Amino acid sequence: MTTRRGGFTLDVAVEVAPGEVVAVLGPNGSGKSTLLGTLAGLYTPEDARVVLGGRTLTDTASGVAVPAHRRRVGLLSQQALLFPHLTARDNVAFGPRCAGRGRREALAAARERLADVGVAELEGRRPAELSGGQAQRVAIARALAVEPDLLLLDEPFAALDVDAAPAVRSVLRRAVRRRGQTTLLVTHDVVDAVVLADRLVVLAEGRIVEQGPTAEVLARPRSAFAARIAGLDLVTGTAAETGLTTPEGAVVHGLASAEVEAGEPAVAVFPPSAVSVHRHRPDGSPRNVVPVRLAALEPQGEIVRLRAAAAPGGPPWVEGIAADVTPAAVAELGVGPGDDLWFAVKATEVAVHPRRR
């Protein structure tokens, strides 16, 4: 599909199998919300064909444009958006009632869905009497009560506090898996993708830059964004016999996978734990030793992540590269942002993979 909003163009082809959960990730402005809005019928694409369960919802070539309320598409956003004057039960029953089901049948469906998400005892409460996590559970029940052919999730846990989010995420996972619900999830949080998604699609500037099974994309990312959320370092360039050659001609030594050939576009991927940090150039002959300028220190639980910027006269490929060290090591080094350091990357932990064009 091709959708234009202002000066932005989304040009993608996405397929979701019945019962599959696909997560869409990407930086701000990459087109995630535009994709969901187009599928839900909220935006009019310039050139698109959207087919759901054999039904054509959008076909610009033949003028088909099924309105949003007839698409059998459920949309759950980060805000619960419950009707404030209705009880939790009546909020959930609203969708089935609009679909033509009788009051008794709609209320029975609402109670069943509320039980599915663990808040059956709250059916008589109004939204103002619910916590954020409880309200989002009711919103999940409401989205599922209409029995959508496709469930769209737009950052569904972003507005929840750190205590509520894991519980609601677990509830949603059980509900979706139990029903075999075909789902498209937009998120910035890699935990959402790991817990919920069978497959990942990564967007950048309105295009798909990589996609595949969740575990594969996170273990072997081929875009800078996927590497960042997976907690890995990534360098782009061209595959070489000894690893990877960057556009500036520098060599990052590593082990090439069997599916990459010398001369092909490729990426070198390695964990921040494979990077050691030194005040002065280390002795010996480590192969991946580069000068960097420290850009930031990022606490990461029991370790500190040192984020690099290019040092004057140093290679540009180090921009954004991270090294994980202990707080004791940071204290011993006595480093702070702006300091010039040396990063040494273990060649045996650098994997080189093909890069999707």
C-alpha positions as CSV (number, residue, x, y, z in Angstrom):
1,M,0.0,0.0,0.0
2,T,1.0,3.6,-0.5
3,T,-0.4,6.2,1.9
4,R,0.6,9.9,1.9
5,R,0.1,12.2,4.9
6,G,1.4,15.7,4.3
7,G,5.0,15.2,3.1
8,F,5.3,11.6,4.4
9,T,4.9,8.5,2.3
10,L,4.3,5.0,3.6
11,D,5.0,2.3,1.0
12,V,4.8,-1.2,2.4
13,A,3.5,-4.7,1.8
14,V,2.6,-6.6,5.0
15,E,1.0,-10.0,5.3
16,V,-0.4,-11.5,8.5
17,A,-1.4,-15.1,8.6
18,P,-4.5,-16.2,10.4
19,G,-3.9,-16.5,14.1
20,E,-0.4,-14.9,13.8
21,V,0.8,-12.0,15.9
22,V,3.1,-9.6,14.0
23,A,4.8,-6.7,15.8
24,V,5.7,-3.5,13.9
25,L,8.7,-1.6,15.3
26,G,10.5,1.5,14.1
27,P,11.6,4.9,15.2
28,N,9.2,7.8,15.6
29,G,8.0,9.0,12.2
30,S,8.7,5.6,10.5
31,G,5.0,5.1,9.5
32,K,3.7,2.7,12.2
33,S,0.6,4.7,13.2
34,T,-0.1,5.5,9.5
35,L,-0.1,1.8,8.8
36,L,-2.6,1.0,11.5
37,G,-4.8,3.9,10.6
38,T,-4.9,2.8,7.0
39,L,-5.8,-0.8,7.9
40,A,-8.5,0.4,10.3
41,G,-10.1,2.6,7.6
42,L,-9.2,5.9,9.3
43,Y,-6.9,7.1,6.5
44,T,-7.5,7.1,2.8
45,P,-4.5,5.6,0.9
46,E,-3.4,6.8,-2.5
47,D,-2.7,3.3,-3.8
48,A,-3.6,0.3,-1.7
49,R,-5.2,-3.1,-1.6
50,V,-6.2,-4.4,1.9
51,V,-7.7,-7.9,2.1
52,L,-8.8,-9.5,5.3
53,G,-10.0,-13.1,5.5
54,G,-11.0,-13.0,1.8
55,R,-12.9,-9.7,2.1
56,T,-11.5,-6.7,0.3
57,L,-11.6,-3.7,2.6
58,T,-9.7,-1.3,0.4
59,D,-8.9,-1.4,-3.3
60,T,-8.2,2.0,-4.7
61,A,-8.0,0.6,-8.2
62,S,-11.7,-0.5,-8.2
63,G,-12.9,2.2,-5.7
64,V,-13.6,-0.2,-2.8
65,A,-13.4,1.5,0.6
66,V,-15.3,-0.3,3.4
67,P,-16.0,2.1,6.3
68,A,-14.2,1.6,9.6
69,H,-17.3,0.3,11.5
70,R,-17.9,-2.5,9.0
71,R,-14.3,-3.8,8.7
72,R,-14.4,-6.2,11.6
73,V,-11.1,-4.6,12.8
74,G,-10.5,-3.9,16.4
75,L,-8.3,-1.1,17.5
76,L,-6.7,-0.8,21.0
77,S,-4.6,2.3,21.7
78,Q,-2.4,3.2,24.7
79,Q,-5.3,5.1,26.2
80,A,-8.3,2.9,27.3
81,L,-10.8,5.5,26.0
82,L,-13.7,4.0,27.8
83,F,-17.1,5.7,27.9
84,P,-17.0,7.5,31.3
85,H,-20.8,7.2,31.9
86,L,-21.0,3.4,31.3
87,T,-19.9,0.6,33.6
88,A,-17.1,-1.8,32.6
89,R,-19.7,-4.4,31.6
90,D,-21.7,-1.9,29.4
91,N,-18.5,-0.6,27.8
92,V,-17.6,-4.1,26.7
93,A,-21.1,-4.9,25.6
94,F,-21.3,-1.7,23.4
95,G,-19.5,-3.3,20.4
96,P,-21.6,-6.4,20.2
97,R,-24.8,-4.3,20.6
98,C,-23.6,-2.1,17.7
99,A,-23.0,-5.3,15.6
100,G,-26.7,-6.2,16.0
101,R,-26.6,-8.6,18.9
102,G,-29.4,-8.5,21.5
103,R,-28.9,-6.9,24.9
104,R,-28.9,-10.2,26.8
105,E,-26.4,-11.8,24.4
106,A,-24.2,-8.7,24.4
107,L,-24.0,-8.6,28.2
108,A,-23.2,-12.3,28.4
109,A,-20.4,-11.8,25.9
110,A,-19.2,-8.8,27.9
111,R,-19.0,-10.8,31.1
112,E,-17.2,-13.6,29.4
113,R,-14.6,-11.2,28.0
114,L,-14.1,-9.5,31.3
115,A,-13.5,-12.9,32.9
116,D,-10.9,-13.6,30.2
117,V,-8.9,-10.6,31.2
118,G,-9.3,-11.2,35.0
119,V,-11.6,-8.3,36.0
120,A,-15.0,-10.0,36.1
121,E,-15.6,-8.6,39.6
122,L,-15.3,-5.1,38.3
123,E,-18.1,-5.2,35.8
124,G,-20.3,-2.7,37.7
125,R,-17.6,0.0,38.1
126,R,-17.3,3.0,35.9
127,P,-13.9,4.1,34.4
128,A,-13.3,6.7,37.1
129,E,-13.3,3.9,39.7
130,L,-10.7,1.8,37.9
131,S,-6.9,2.0,38.0
132,G,-5.0,2.4,34.8
133,G,-4.2,-1.3,34.5
134,Q,-7.8,-2.2,35.2
135,A,-9.1,0.2,32.6
136,Q,-6.7,-1.2,30.0
137,R,-7.9,-4.7,30.8
138,V,-11.5,-3.6,30.2
139,A,-10.4,-2.0,26.9
140,I,-8.8,-5.3,25.9
141,A,-12.1,-7.1,26.7
142,R,-14.0,-4.4,24.7
143,A,-11.7,-4.9,21.7
144,L,-12.1,-8.7,21.8
145,A,-15.9,-8.6,22.4
146,V,-16.6,-7.6,18.8
147,E,-14.8,-10.8,17.7
148,P,-12.6,-8.9,15.2
149,D,-11.0,-10.6,12.2
150,L,-7.9,-8.4,12.9
151,L,-6.9,-6.8,16.2
152,L,-4.7,-3.7,15.9
153,L,-2.7,-2.8,19.0
154,D,-1.2,0.7,19.1
155,E,1.4,0.9,22.0
156,P,-1.2,-0.7,24.3
157,F,1.0,-0.6,27.4
158,A,2.8,2.7,26.9
159,A,0.5,4.6,29.3
160,L,0.7,2.0,32.1
161,D,3.1,2.2,35.1
162,V,5.9,-0.3,35.4
163,D,4.0,-2.4,37.9
164,A,0.8,-2.7,35.8
165,A,2.3,-3.2,32.4
166,P,3.7,-6.8,32.9
167,A,0.4,-8.1,34.2
168,V,-1.7,-6.5,31.4
169,R,0.8,-7.7,28.8
170,S,0.5,-11.3,30.2
171,V,-3.3,-11.0,30.2
172,L,-3.4,-9.8,26.6
173,R,-1.0,-12.6,25.5
174,R,-3.2,-15.3,27.1
175,A,-6.4,-13.8,25.5
176,V,-4.9,-13.5,22.1
177,R,-3.4,-17.0,22.1
178,R,-6.5,-18.7,23.5
179,R,-8.7,-17.2,20.8
180,G,-6.1,-17.6,17.9
181,Q,-6.6,-13.9,17.3
182,T,-4.9,-12.4,14.2
183,T,-3.1,-9.4,15.6
184,L,-0.9,-6.5,14.4
185,L,1.0,-4.8,17.3
186,V,2.8,-1.5,17.1
187,T,5.3,-1.0,19.9
188,H,8.6,0.7,20.9
189,D,9.2,-1.9,23.6
190,V,11.2,-5.0,22.7
191,V,9.6,-6.8,25.6
192,D,6.2,-6.5,24.0
193,A,7.5,-8.0,20.8
194,V,9.3,-10.9,22.6
195,V,6.2,-11.8,24.8
196,L,3.5,-11.4,22.1
197,A,4.8,-11.6,18.6
198,D,5.6,-14.5,16.3
199,R,7.2,-12.2,13.7
200,L,8.7,-8.7,13.5
201,V,8.4,-6.0,10.8
202,V,10.8,-3.1,11.2
203,L,10.0,0.2,9.5
204,A,12.2,3.2,8.7
205,E,11.1,6.2,6.8
206,G,8.0,4.6,5.5
207,R,9.7,1.4,4.2
208,I,10.2,-2.1,5.6
209,V,13.9,-2.5,6.3
210,E,13.7,-6.0,7.8
211,Q,11.3,-8.7,8.9
212,G,11.3,-12.2,10.1
213,P,10.6,-14.5,13.1
214,T,11.0,-12.5,16.4
215,A,13.9,-14.6,17.7
216,E,15.8,-14.4,14.4
217,V,15.5,-10.6,14.0
218,L,16.6,-9.9,17.5
219,A,19.5,-12.4,17.4
220,R,20.7,-11.3,14.0
221,P,19.4,-7.7,13.4
222,R,20.2,-6.1,10.0
223,S,19.1,-2.6,10.7
224,A,20.4,-0.1,13.2
225,F,17.0,0.2,15.0
226,A,16.5,-3.5,15.4
227,A,20.1,-3.8,16.8
228,R,19.4,-1.0,19.2
229,I,16.3,-2.5,20.7
230,A,17.9,-5.9,20.8
231,G,20.8,-4.4,22.8
232,L,23.4,-5.2,20.2
233,D,26.0,-3.1,18.3
234,L,25.8,-2.9,14.5
235,V,28.1,-1.7,11.8
236,T,27.1,-1.5,8.1
237,G,29.5,-2.1,5.2
238,T,30.6,-4.7,2.8
239,A,31.4,-8.3,3.6
240,A,35.1,-9.1,3.4
241,E,37.1,-12.3,3.9
242,T,38.2,-11.1,7.3
243,G,34.9,-9.6,8.4
244,L,33.4,-6.3,7.2
245,T,34.7,-3.3,5.4
246,T,33.1,0.0,6.2
247,P,32.3,2.7,3.6
248,E,35.4,4.6,4.8
249,G,37.6,1.6,4.2
250,A,38.1,0.5,7.8
251,V,38.0,-3.2,8.5
252,V,35.9,-4.7,11.4
253,H,37.3,-8.2,11.9
254,G,34.7,-10.9,12.6
255,L,33.2,-14.2,11.5
256,A,31.1,-14.2,8.4
257,S,28.0,-16.4,8.3
258,A,27.7,-19.0,5.5
259,E,25.0,-17.0,3.7
260,V,27.2,-14.0,3.0
261,E,29.7,-13.6,0.3
262,A,32.6,-11.2,0.0
263,G,31.6,-8.0,-1.7
264,E,27.9,-8.2,-0.6
265,P,26.2,-5.5,1.5
266,A,26.5,-6.7,5.1
267,V,26.3,-5.9,8.7
268,A,28.7,-6.7,11.6
269,V,26.8,-7.4,14.9
270,F,28.2,-7.9,18.4
271,P,27.0,-7.5,22.0
272,P,28.2,-4.5,24.1
273,S,29.7,-7.1,26.5
274,A,32.3,-7.9,23.7
275,V,33.7,-4.4,23.9
276,S,36.4,-3.6,26.5
277,V,37.2,0.0,27.4
278,H,40.7,1.5,27.9
279,R,42.1,4.9,28.8
280,H,45.1,4.2,26.6
281,R,45.6,2.0,23.5
282,P,45.8,-1.5,24.8
283,D,49.1,-3.5,24.4
284,G,49.3,-6.6,22.2
285,S,47.6,-6.9,18.9
286,P,43.8,-7.0,19.2
287,R,42.4,-6.5,15.8
288,N,39.4,-4.3,16.5
289,V,40.9,-1.4,18.4
290,V,39.5,2.1,17.8
291,P,39.7,5.5,19.4
292,V,36.3,6.9,20.6
293,R,34.9,9.9,22.4
294,L,32.5,9.0,25.2
295,A,29.1,10.4,24.4
296,A,27.0,9.1,27.4
297,L,26.9,6.8,30.3
298,E,23.6,4.8,30.5
299,P,22.8,2.8,33.7
300,Q,21.5,-0.6,32.8
301,G,20.8,-2.4,36.0
302,E,24.0,-4.0,37.3
303,I,26.1,-2.6,34.5
304,V,26.8,0.8,32.9
305,R,26.6,1.2,29.1
306,L,29.2,3.5,27.6
307,R,27.9,5.0,24.4
308,A,30.6,6.2,21.9
309,A,30.8,9.0,19.4
310,A,33.5,9.4,16.8
311,A,36.8,10.8,18.1
312,P,38.6,13.5,16.1
313,G,40.5,11.7,13.4
314,G,38.9,8.4,14.4
315,P,36.7,6.1,12.3
316,P,33.0,7.2,11.8
317,W,31.7,3.7,12.3
318,V,32.0,3.9,16.1
319,E,29.2,6.4,16.3
320,G,26.6,4.9,18.7
321,I,28.6,1.8,19.5
322,A,28.1,0.7,23.2
323,A,30.3,-1.1,25.7
324,D,29.0,-2.7,28.9
325,V,31.2,-2.4,31.9
326,T,30.6,-2.7,35.7
327,P,30.1,0.4,37.9
328,A,33.5,-0.5,39.5
329,A,35.2,-0.4,36.1
330,V,33.7,3.1,35.4
331,A,35.0,4.3,38.8
332,E,38.4,2.9,38.1
333,L,38.6,4.4,34.7
334,G,37.3,7.8,36.0
335,V,35.5,8.6,32.8
336,G,32.8,11.0,31.8
337,P,31.1,12.3,28.7
338,G,33.6,14.0,26.4
339,D,36.6,11.9,27.4
340,D,38.7,10.2,24.7
341,L,39.0,6.4,25.1
342,W,39.8,3.3,23.3
343,F,37.3,0.5,22.5
344,A,38.5,-3.0,21.8
345,V,36.0,-5.4,20.2
346,K,36.6,-9.2,20.4
347,A,36.7,-10.4,16.8
348,T,35.5,-13.8,17.8
349,E,32.2,-12.3,19.0
350,V,31.6,-10.2,15.8
351,A,29.1,-11.9,13.4
352,V,28.8,-10.7,9.8
353,H,25.4,-11.2,8.1
354,P,23.9,-10.1,4.8
355,R,22.2,-6.7,4.8
356,R,18.8,-6.4,3.2
357,R,18.9,-3.8,0.6
